Amino acid sequence: MNKLRSPAAAVCGVLCVAGLVAGITYVYLARALFEPDWFADRAAASLAQPQVAGVVAEQATDQIIAHRRELTAYRPLLLGTLEYVVASAPVRAVVRRSARELHAKLISDSGDDILFTVADLGVVARNALAAYPEIAAKIPERAHVALGTMDDWPWAKKLLAIVRLGDRLRVRSAVGLGLGLLCGAAGVLLARRKDSYLLRLGLGLAITSFVMAGVFRFGGGLAALFSRTDIGAELLRGIWPVFLGPLAVRLLILGGLGIVLVAAVTSLLEKIEPIAFTRQMLGRALYPHVRPGWRFLRGVVLVAVGLLVLYYPASFLLILAVVAGSVLLYEGIQELFVTAVRFAPRVEESLTHSRRDGRSSSRAGVVVVVALAALLIGGGAFWLAKHSRNDVAVAGPVDVCNGHPELCGRPLNEVVFATAHNAMSAADVADWMFPNHERGVASQLAEGVRGFLIDVHYGVPVGDRVKTLMENEEAARAKYEEALGKEGVDAALRIRDRLVGEDPGKRDVYLGHGFCELGAQKFTDWLEVLRDFLVANPGEVVIIVIQDEGVAPADVARCFAETGLEDLVYRGPVTAPWPTLGEMVARDERVVVYAENNAEGVPWYHLMGGNIQETPYRFHDPSEFSNVPHRGGTSGSLLMMNHWIETAPASNPRNAEIVNAYDVLLARARACQKERGMLPNLVAVDFYRSGDLIRVVDALNGVADEGSPDLP
């Protein structure tokens, strides 16, 4: 039986090392591959790798040209532009979104015919080529770049199998760590020479961890050799260090714990001088050995090291730094142990005696060393466990929110949004009568507007106009006379009369103020402009309040889905505590949507009542401005301050110049904040370019001084 103790202890030591290394690996993989946000963040970070950026740019260029053959002559320009912007914030945000969708497919799909596509690169490319409008106009608006399928990357099928393990990885990590610790303890009990066993265990843990760390840090090039396509090989070389590189750090820490164990044991035995040992090993390596076999092996090793230095100098320096750091770590820890032991009672005498007879040191010395070793190893294990649970996320795609870094850390209800009342009603929209603004949504977004009050109606195109569909025209007329005045309603009805007899088109949802006959814009067209802006500017958060005149929530949701804006809607609760703008940007949930009347059945569509407090909105003179509670009562987490002068049917830009002036608007907003006890989150005005809306909002947000320039 005694003869089996040593082999059994050796087996336990091997299982201990294997269990600890496997457990740490499984803990990491469970987070890296099973959590969609972590997975998406790493995918976006991989764009910083030249191999990945090159593949995305090449694929995007080729697929855009395949769709628009007339762009063939401009391929160098397209490729150069895409290579320049592929690691930009907009593209990183696009890739994060695509990777999140891919992750959902990897988790849920049972087949292997999964295609990884990167959507919206066309939007980014068109913005990047703004200096070449003729070329930009030919790029498909929503170009989706396909990077390949599972069949293109054989290694991806193994990744798929790992990803679909899901929570089983967490179970395996617990089993691996538990088995490793139990086997290690069992080996100590079985070993005849505890010190010898612990020494070998520490060396095995350090060497195995360092070797595996090297594999996870540098193994991408070797793994790429097994890819059947050049695209797959390049992607693997670039993705490998991003996804598996952090695991190398964990294994280096685990190897460091092995070094601590070795230092603890050797401090009770003959002290090993690492510098002398290193000098001896270098001497053997640099001077030829007598035996031919050793000379040949030495030559092979020197050639390999020489090639590593020549072709991968940075990697060689990194490896050299790890080796040097390990030696210094060992030396320093051993000195701590030896010093501590010498302060223990009668340790010097016992150490002298133990070295004379070859036995282990006194119990006092062992206790001191074990205590220090346990402290260091426990601290390292705690760091590993904590770091595995709360991994430092990859830097988000942006660090500026709504134009200012300071706003990223603020909850949404502590941010003020420049808001356009009747935002769809603009003078630069064809055939729009009685506009509320100088310019439409594209300019509003470009110039700082981030809140939008819009009206939607059902309508049908008739000729070059849109006819409003109203179930009860008499009730509707009375309602709109209150808003548009009798003159505006009469004008709308005269236009309706001229449409009689013409063939109507297909019913759809339109933006219009009361009557679409006075001006209309297809709702999906407006949403597409908004979405393109948000794709090109991934740090922007907007709020939309929809006056839904009988339009069913399902049809509003359909328009969001058709334009792809549904991918960007905020899906959390609209009550305090709100997420910060930075958190909303990181999740790519940047469009908060409210309905005035009906939001039933759409989870991300929220009723304004009870969620947004409001001031009155009908003022005929600046002296009438009031901040008393109006619709929404006093229970909402956001506050909208309505600030315009009613002059139906047409708003007057001269009034806007007066009431939107810096001193007037800021004084009203400050008074509103004081009276209502909360920040006016939506400062809604007519003619946003008249006066100083953007300057006032910046002042309320505390991100600009009073000298900020006006809009040109």
C-alpha positions in Angstrom: 0.0 0.0 0.0 2.8 2.4 0.9 4.3 1.8 -2.6 1.1 3.2 -4.1 1.2 6.4 -2.1 3.8 8.2 -4.2 2.2 7.4 -7.6 -1.2 8.3 -6.2 0.1 11.6 -4.9 1.6 12.3 -8.4 -1.7 11.6 -10.0 -3.5 13.9 -7.6 -1.0 16.6 -8.4 -1.6 16.2 -12.1 -5.4 16.3 -11.6 -5.0 19.4 -9.3 -3.1 21.3 -12.0 -5.5 20.2 -14.8 -8.6 21.0 -12.7 -7.4 24.5 -11.7 -6.3 25.4 -15.3 -9.5 24.0 -16.8 -11.7 25.6 -14.1 -10.2 29.1 -14.7 -10.6 28.6 -18.5 -14.3 27.5 -18.2 -15.1 30.4 -15.9 -13.7 32.8 -18.5 -15.4 31.1 -21.5 -18.8 31.0 -19.7 -18.7 34.8 -19.6 -16.9 35.5 -22.8 -19.1 33.3 -25.0 -22.5 33.1 -23.2 -23.1 36.7 -22.2 -24.3 38.6 -25.3 -23.1 42.0 -24.3 -19.7 40.8 -23.4 -19.5 38.8 -26.7 -20.6 41.9 -28.7 -18.1 44.2 -27.0 -15.2 41.9 -27.9 -16.4 41.6 -31.4 -16.5 45.4 -31.7 -13.0 45.6 -30.1 -11.6 43.2 -32.7 -11.9 45.9 -35.3 -8.8 47.5 -33.9 -6.9 44.4 -35.1 -5.5 45.1 -38.7 -6.5 41.6 -39.9 -10.1 42.0 -38.9 -10.3 45.6 -40.2 -8.8 44.6 -43.5 -11.3 41.7 -44.0 -14.3 43.9 -43.2 -13.1 46.7 -45.5 -12.4 44.2 -48.3 -15.7 42.4 -48.0 -17.6 45.6 -47.8 -16.0 47.1 -50.8 -16.4 44.0 -53.0 -20.1 43.5 -52.0 -20.9 47.2 -52.6 -19.4 47.0 -56.0 -21.2 43.7 -56.8 -24.4 45.6 -56.0 -23.4 48.7 -58.0 -21.1 47.7 -60.8 -20.6 51.3 -61.9 -18.5 51.8 -58.8 -15.8 49.4 -60.0 -13.6 52.3 -61.1 -13.8 53.8 -57.7 -12.7 50.6 -55.8 -9.4 52.1 -54.5 -11.3 55.1 -53.1 -14.0 52.9 -51.5 -11.5 50.5 -50.0 -9.3 53.3 -48.7 -12.3 55.1 -47.1 -13.6 51.9 -45.5 -10.2 50.9 -44.2 -10.0 54.4 -42.6 -13.5 54.3 -41.0 -13.8 50.6 -40.2 -12.5 51.0 -36.6 -14.5 54.2 -36.1 -17.2 54.6 -33.4 -20.1 54.2 -35.9 -18.7 50.9 -37.4 -17.9 49.6 -33.9 -21.5 50.3 -32.9 -22.8 48.6 -36.0 -20.6 45.5 -35.4 -21.7 45.3 -31.7 -25.3 45.2 -32.8 -24.6 42.6 -35.5 -22.6 40.5 -33.1 -25.4 40.6 -30.5 -27.8 39.4 -33.2 -25.3 36.7 -34.2 -25.0 35.6 -30.6 -28.7 35.2 -30.3 -28.7 33.0 -33.4 -25.8 30.9 -32.1 -27.7 30.3 -28.9 -31.1 29.5 -30.4 -30.6 28.1 -33.9 -30.2 24.4 -34.2 -28.7 24.4 -37.7 -25.2 25.3 -38.8 -26.1 27.5 -41.7 -25.6 30.7 -39.8 -24.4 33.7 -41.8 -22.6 36.5 -40.0 -23.5 39.9 -41.5 -22.6 43.4 -40.6 -25.5 45.7 -41.3 -25.6 49.4 -42.1 -22.0 49.8 -43.4 -23.6 51.5 -46.4 -24.9 54.3 -44.1 -21.4 54.8 -42.6 -19.7 54.6 -46.0 -22.1 57.2 -47.5 -21.3 59.6 -44.6 -17.6 59.0 -44.9 -17.8 59.8 -48.7 -19.7 63.1 -48.2 -16.9 64.9 -50.0 -17.8 62.8 -53.1 -21.6 63.1 -53.3 -21.9 61.4 -56.7 -20.2 58.3 -55.4 -21.9 58.4 -52.0 -25.3 58.5 -53.8 -24.6 55.2 -55.6 -23.8 53.3 -52.4 -26.7 51.1 -51.2 -28.4 52.8 -48.3 -28.4 49.7 -46.1 -25.6 47.6 -47.4 -25.3 44.4 -45.4 -21.8 42.9 -45.6 -21.7 39.1 -45.2 -18.4 37.8 -43.7 -19.1 34.2 -44.1 -20.9 31.1 -42.9 -20.1 28.2 -40.7 -18.8 26.3 -43.7 -16.2 29.0 -44.4 -14.7 28.6 -40.9 -14.4 25.0 -39.6 -13.2 26.2 -36.3 -16.4 28.2 -35.9 -18.4 25.0 -35.5 -16.4 24.1 -32.4 -17.0 27.6 -31.2 -20.7 27.1 -31.8 -20.6 23.9 -29.8 -18.9 25.7 -26.9 -21.3 28.7 -27.0 -24.3 26.3 -26.9 -23.0 24.7 -23.8 -24.4 27.7 -22.0 -24.7 27.4 -18.3 -23.0 24.0 -18.4 -19.7 25.8 -18.8 -20.3 27.4 -15.4 -21.0 24.0 -13.9 -17.8 22.6 -15.5 -15.8 25.5 -14.1 -17.1 24.8 -10.6 -16.4 21.1 -11.0 -12.9 21.8 -12.4 -11.9 24.2 -9.6 -13.4 21.9 -6.9 -11.8 18.8 -8.3 -8.4 20.6 -8.5 -8.5 21.8 -4.9 -9.6 18.4 -3.6 -7.0 16.5 -5.6 -4.3 18.9 -4.4 -5.3 18.4 -0.8 -5.5 14.6 -1.3 -2.0 14.6 -2.8 -0.6 16.4 0.3 -2.1 13.7 2.5 -0.8 10.9 0.4 2.7 12.2 -0.3 5.5 10.9 1.9 7.6 14.0 1.4 5.1 16.9 1.7 7.7 19.5 0.7 8.8 17.6 -2.4 5.2 17.1 -3.4 4.3 20.8 -3.0 7.5 21.8 -4.8 6.5 19.7 -7.8 2.9 20.9 -7.6 3.9 24.5 -7.7 6.3 24.0 -10.6 3.7 22.1 -12.5 1.1 24.7 -11.9 3.4 27.6 -12.9 4.7 25.8 -16.0 1.3 24.6 -17.2 -0.3 28.0 -16.6 2.4 29.9 -18.4 2.4 27.5 -21.4 -1.4 27.8 -21.7 -1.2 31.5 -21.3 1.2 31.6 -24.3 -1.3 29.5 -26.3 -4.2 31.8 -25.5 -2.1 34.9 -26.2 -0.2 33.8 -29.4 -2.1 30.8 -30.7 -4.2 32.6 -33.3 -1.6 32.2 -36.0 -1.3 28.5 -35.5 -5.1 28.1 -35.4 -5.4 30.1 -38.6 -3.5 27.3 -40.4 -6.6 25.1 -40.0 -8.9 27.6 -41.8 -9.9 26.6 -45.3 -10.4 30.2 -46.4 -8.1 33.3 -46.3 -11.0 35.3 -44.8 -11.4 32.8 -42.0 -7.7 32.8 -41.3 -7.4 36.5 -41.1 -10.4 36.8 -38.9 -9.1 34.1 -36.6 -5.7 35.9 -36.3 -7.4 39.1 -35.4 -10.2 37.8 -33.2 -8.1 35.3 -31.2 -6.1 37.8 -29.1 -9.2 39.9 -28.4 -11.4 37.0 -27.2 -8.8 34.8 -25.6 -6.1 37.3 -24.7 -7.7 38.2 -21.4 -7.7 34.6 -20.5 -3.9 34.6 -20.8 -3.8 37.2 -18.0 -5.8 35.0 -15.7 -3.5 32.1 -16.3 -0.5 34.2 -15.7 -2.0 35.0 -12.3 -2.6 31.3 -11.7 1.0 30.6 -12.6 2.1 33.3 -10.2 0.3 31.4 -7.5 2.4 28.3 -8.4 5.5 30.4 -8.0 4.3 31.5 -4.6 3.9 27.8 -3.7 7.4 27.0 -5.0 8.9 30.0 -3.1 7.2 28.9 0.1 8.5 25.4 -0.1 12.1 26.3 -1.0 12.3 28.8 1.8 12.2 25.9 4.2 14.7 23.9 2.2 18.0 25.0 0.5 17.3 28.4 -1.0 17.4 28.4 -4.8 19.3 31.3 -6.3 17.4 32.1 -9.5 20.0 34.4 -10.9 22.8 31.8 -10.5 20.5 29.1 -11.9 19.6 31.3 -14.9 23.3 32.1 -15.5 24.1 28.3 -15.5 21.3 27.5 -17.9 22.3 30.3 -20.3 25.9 29.0 -20.2 24.7 25.6 -21.2 22.7 27.0 -24.0 25.4 29.3 -25.4 28.3 26.9 -25.3 28.3 23.8 -27.4 27.8 20.4 -25.7 30.1 17.5 -26.4 27.3 15.1 -27.5 26.1 15.5 -31.1 22.4 15.1 -30.1 22.6 17.9 -27.6 24.4 20.1 -30.1 21.7 19.5 -32.7 18.9 20.3 -30.2 20.8 23.4 -29.2 21.0 24.5 -32.8 17.3 24.0 -33.4 16.4 26.0 -30.3 18.7 28.9 -31.2 17.3 29.0 -34.7 13.7 29.1 -33.3 14.5 31.8 -30.9 16.4 33.8 -33.5 13.4 33.6 -35.9 11.1 34.7 -33.1 13.2 37.7 -32.4 13.5 38.7 -36.1 9.8 38.2 -37.1 8.0 38.8 -33.8 10.2 41.2 -31.7 7.2 42.5 -29.7 6.1 39.0 -28.8 9.6 38.0 -27.9 10.0 41.0 -25.6 6.6 40.2 -24.0 7.7 36.6 -23.3 11.1 37.8 -22.0 9.3 40.2 -19.7 7.1 37.4 -18.4 10.1 35.2 -17.7 12.0 38.1 -16.0 9.0 39.0 -14.0 8.5 35.5 -12.8 12.1 35.2 -11.7 11.9 38.5 -9.8 8.5 37.4 -8.3 10.0 34.2 -7.1 13.1 35.9 -5.7 11.1 38.5 -3.9 8.5 36.1 -2.4 11.2 33.7 -1.3 13.1 36.6 0.5 9.8 37.5 2.3 9.3 33.9 3.4 12.9 33.4 4.6 12.9 36.7 6.5 9.6 35.8 8.1 10.8 32.4 9.1 13.9 33.8 10.8 11.7 35.8 13.1 10.0 32.7 14.3 11.2 31.2 17.7 14.1 28.9 17.5 13.8 28.8 13.7 17.5 29.4 13.0 18.5 26.4 15.1 15.9 24.2 13.6 16.7 25.3 10.1 20.4 24.4 10.7 19.4 21.1 12.1 17.1 20.3 9.2 19.7 21.1 6.6 22.2 18.9 8.5 20.0 15.9 8.6 18.0 16.5 5.4 14.6 16.7 7.1 12.1 19.5 7.0 12.3 22.5 9.3 10.6 23.1 12.6 6.9 23.3 13.1 7.2 27.1 13.9 8.9 27.8 10.5 6.4 25.7 8.7 3.5 27.6 10.3 4.9 31.0 9.4 5.5 29.9 5.8 2.1 28.2 5.4 0.4 31.3 6.8 2.1 33.7 4.4 1.6 31.3 1.5 -2.0 31.0 2.3 -2.4 34.7 2.5 -0.7 35.3 -0.9 -2.5 32.4 -2.6 -5.8 33.3 -1.1 -5.4 36.9 -2.3 -4.6 35.7 -5.8 -7.5 33.3 -5.8 -9.9 36.1 -4.7 -8.6 38.4 -7.5 -9.2 35.6 -10.0 -12.7 34.9 -8.7 -13.7 38.6 -8.5 -12.2 39.4 -11.9 -14.0 36.5 -13.5 -17.4 37.7 -12.2 -16.9 41.4 -12.8 -14.7 41.4 -15.9 -13.6 44.9 -17.1 -15.7 45.6 -20.1 -14.1 46.5 -23.4 -14.3 50.3 -23.9 -17.6 51.3 -25.4 -17.8 52.6 -29.0 -18.1 56.2 -27.8 -17.2 58.3 -24.8 -19.3 61.3 -25.8 -23.0 61.3 -25.3 -25.3 63.9 -27.0 -22.3 65.9 -27.9 -20.7 66.1 -24.4 -18.6 63.6 -22.4 -20.1 64.9 -19.2 -23.5 63.6 -20.1 -22.5 60.0 -20.4 -22.5 59.5 -16.7 -25.9 61.1 -16.1 -29.2 59.3 -15.9 -31.6 60.3 -18.6 -33.9 62.2 -16.3 -31.0 64.5 -15.3 -30.4 65.5 -18.9 -32.1 68.3 -20.9 -33.1 67.6 -24.5 -33.5 70.4 -27.1 -37.0 69.6 -28.4 -38.9 70.6 -31.6 -42.7 71.0 -31.2 -44.4 69.6 -34.4 -40.9 68.6 -35.5 -42.2 67.2 -38.8 -43.7 70.6 -39.8 -40.8 72.3 -41.6 -40.4 74.9 -44.3 -38.0 72.8 -46.3 -40.5 69.9 -46.7 -42.2 70.1 -50.1 -45.8 71.4 -50.1 -45.9 71.9 -46.3 -48.2 74.7 -45.3 -48.0 76.6 -42.0 -44.6 75.2 -40.9 -43.4 75.3 -37.3 -39.7 75.1 -38.1 -37.2 76.4 -40.7 -35.7 73.0 -41.4 -36.7 69.3 -41.2 -35.4 66.4 -39.2 -32.0 66.0 -40.9 -31.0 69.5 -40.1 -32.7 69.4 -36.7 -30.5 66.4 -35.8 -27.3 67.9 -37.2 -27.9 71.1 -35.2 -28.6 69.6 -31.8 -32.3 68.8 -31.5 -32.7 65.5 -29.6 -36.4 65.6 -28.6 -39.2 65.3 -31.2 -42.9 66.0 -30.8 -44.7 64.6 -33.9 -48.2 63.8 -35.1 -49.1 60.7 -37.0 -52.3 60.0 -39.0 -53.6 57.4 -41.4 -53.6 58.7 -45.0 -53.7 57.7 -48.6 -51.7 59.4 -51.4 -53.9 61.1 -54.0 -52.0 62.7 -56.8 -49.3 64.8 -55.2 -51.1 65.2 -51.9 -52.1 62.9 -49.1 -55.7 62.6 -48.0 -56.3 62.2 -44.2 -58.4 59.2 -43.2 -60.7 60.3 -40.3 -63.4 58.1 -38.9 -65.4 61.1 -37.5 -64.7 64.1 -39.7 -67.1 66.5 -37.7 -65.4 65.7 -34.4 -62.0 65.9 -36.1 -62.9 69.3 -37.6 -63.8 70.7 -34.2 -60.6 69.4 -32.7 -58.4 70.8 -35.4 -60.1 74.1 -35.6 -59.0 74.5 -32.0 -55.4 73.8 -33.0 -55.2 75.2 -36.6 -57.9 77.8 -36.5 -60.9 78.0 -38.8 -58.6 79.4 -41.6 -56.3 76.4 -41.5 -59.2 73.8 -41.5 -60.9 75.6 -44.4 -57.7 75.5 -46.4 -57.4 71.8 -45.7 -60.9 71.0 -46.8 -60.6 73.0 -50.0 -57.6 70.9 -50.9 -59.6 67.7 -50.0 -62.3 68.8 -52.4 -59.8 69.1 -55.3 -58.7 65.5 -54.6 -62.2 64.0 -55.3 -62.2 61.7 -58.3 -58.5 60.9 -58.3 -57.4 57.3 -57.7 -56.1 56.8 -54.1 -53.0 54.9 -53.3 -52.3 52.5 -50.5 -53.2 53.5 -47.0 -50.2 54.2 -44.7 -49.0 56.2 -41.7 -48.1 59.8 -42.4 -46.8 62.7 -40.4 -49.1 65.7 -40.6 -50.4 68.5 -38.4 -54.1 67.8 -38.1 -54.8 67.5 -41.9 -52.3 65.7 -44.1 -53.7 67.9 -46.9 -51.8 70.8 -45.5 -48.5 68.9 -45.6 -47.5 65.3 -45.1 -44.5 63.1 -45.0 -44.4 59.3 -44.9 -43.7 58.2 -41.4 -41.1 55.6 -42.5 -39.2 58.2 -44.6 -38.9 60.4 -41.5 -37.8 57.4 -39.3 -35.2 56.4 -41.9 -33.5 59.8 -41.7 -33.5 59.5 -37.9 -32.1 56.0 -38.0 -29.3 56.8 -40.5 -28.2 59.7 -38.2 -28.2 57.4 -35.1 -26.2 54.8 -37.0 -23.6 57.4 -38.1 -23.6 58.9 -34.5 -23.6 56.1 -32.0 -23.4 58.4 -29.0 -26.7 60.1 -29.5 -29.9 59.5 -27.5 -33.3 60.9 -28.6 -36.8 61.1 -27.2 -39.9 60.9 -29.4 -43.4 61.8 -28.3 -46.0 60.7 -30.8 -49.4 62.4 -30.9 -51.1 59.3 -32.3 -54.4 60.4 -33.9 -56.1 57.1 -34.0 -53.0 55.3 -35.4 -52.8 51.8 -33.8 -49.7 51.0 -31.8 -49.1 48.0 -34.0 -48.8 50.2 -37.0 -46.4 52.5 -35.3 -44.3 49.5 -34.3 -44.5 48.2 -37.9 -43.0 51.5 -39.2 -40.2 51.2 -36.7 -39.6 47.6 -37.7 -39.6 48.4 -41.5 -37.0 51.1 -41.1 -34.8 49.1 -38.6 -35.2 51.8 -35.9 -36.8 49.2 -33.7 -33.3 47.8 -33.2 -32.4 51.0 -31.4 -35.4 51.6 -29.2 -35.0 51.7 -25.4 -36.6 48.6 -23.8 -36.2 49.4 -20.1 -38.6 51.0 -17.7 -39.5 54.7 -18.1 -39.4 55.3 -14.3 -36.6 56.3 -12.0 -33.9 55.2 -11.6 -33.1 55.7 -15.3 -30.0 54.3 -16.9 -27.2 56.8 -17.7 -26.9 58.0 -21.3 -23.6 56.0 -21.4 -25.4 52.8 -20.4 -28.1 53.4 -23.0 -25.3 54.0 -25.6 -23.5 50.8 -24.6 -26.7 48.8 -24.9 -27.5 50.6 -28.2 -31.0 51.4 -26.8 -31.0 55.1 -27.7 -34.6 55.9 -28.8 -37.2 56.4 -26.1 -40.7 56.4 -27.5 -43.9 57.7 -26.0 -47.5 57.8 -27.2 -50.0 60.5 -26.1 -53.1 58.2 -26.3 -52.5 54.4 -26.9 -49.3 52.3 -26.5 -51.0 49.0 -25.8 -49.3 45.8 -27.0 -45.9 47.3 -27.8 -43.4 46.8 -24.9 -41.1 49.6 -25.8 -43.9 52.1 -26.6 -45.0 54.0 -23.4 -47.9 56.2 -22.5 -47.0 59.8 -21.9 -49.6 60.1 -19.2 -48.1 59.2 -15.8 -44.6 59.1 -17.3 -44.0 62.7 -18.5 -45.2 65.7 -16.6 -46.0 68.7 -18.6 -46.6 72.5 -18.5 -49.6 74.1 -20.3 -49.0 74.5 -24.0 -51.5 77.1 -25.2 -50.1 80.7 -24.7 -51.0 83.7 -26.8 -48.5 86.1 -25.2 -45.2 85.7 -23.3 -46.9 87.0 -20.2 -49.1 83.9 -20.1 -46.3 81.4 -19.7 -47.0 79.1 -16.8 -45.3 76.1 -15.2 -48.2 74.7 -13.4 -49.0 70.9 -13.8 -50.9 70.1 -16.9 -51.3 66.8 -18.8 -49.4 64.0 -17.0 -50.0 65.4 -13.5 -47.0 65.3 -11.2 -46.1 61.6 -11.2 -43.9 61.3 -14.2 -40.1 61.0 -14.0 -39.6 63.4 -16.9 -40.8 67.0 -17.3 -41.7 68.7 -20.6 -41.7 72.5 -20.8 -43.9 73.8 -23.6 -42.6 77.1 -24.8 -44.2 78.7 -27.8 -46.8 81.3 -28.8 -50.0 80.0 -30.5 -50.9 81.9 -33.7 -53.1 79.5 -35.6 -52.9 78.5 -38.3 -49.3 79.6 -38.9 -46.7 79.9 -36.2 -44.8 83.2 -36.3 -40.9 83.0 -36.4 -40.8 86.6 -35.0 -42.5 85.4 -31.8 -39.9 82.5 -31.6 -37.0 85.0 -31.9 -38.5 86.8 -28.8 -39.4 83.8 -26.6 -36.4 81.6 -27.6 -33.9 84.4 -26.8 -31.3 83.2 -24.4 -32.3 85.3 -21.3 -36.0 84.7 -21.8 -35.9 81.0 -22.4 -33.2 80.3 -19.7 -35.1 82.3 -17.1 -38.4 80.4 -17.9 -36.5 77.0 -17.7 -34.9 78.0 -14.3 -38.2 79.1 -13.0 -39.9 75.9 -14.2 -37.1 73.8 -12.5 -37.6 75.7 -9.2 -41.4 75.6 -9.3 -41.7 71.9 -10.3 -38.7 70.7 -8.3 -37.2 68.9 -11.3 -35.2 69.6 -14.4 -37.2 70.4 -17.5 -36.0 67.5 -19.6 -37.8 68.4 -22.8 -37.6 72.1 -23.6 -40.0 72.2 -26.6 -40.1 75.2 -28.9 -41.2 76.3 -32.4 -38.6 77.5 -34.9 -35.7 75.9 -33.1 -33.2 77.9 -35.2 -34.6 81.3 -34.1 -33.2 82.4 -30.8 -30.9 80.3 -28.5 -32.5 76.9 -27.8 -29.2 75.0 -28.1 -27.3 77.4 -26.0 -29.9 77.3 -23.3 -30.0 73.5 -23.2 -26.2 73.4 -22.9 -26.4 75.9 -20.0 -29.1 73.8 -18.3 -26.9 70.7 -18.8 -23.9 72.6 -17.4 -21.8 71.8 -20.5 -21.2 75.2 -22.1 -20.8 78.8 -21.0 -23.0 81.7 -22.1 -20.7 82.6 -25.0 -21.7 79.6 -27.1 -22.2 80.6 -30.7 -25.6 80.8 -32.3 -26.6 78.5 -35.2 -25.5 79.9 -38.5 
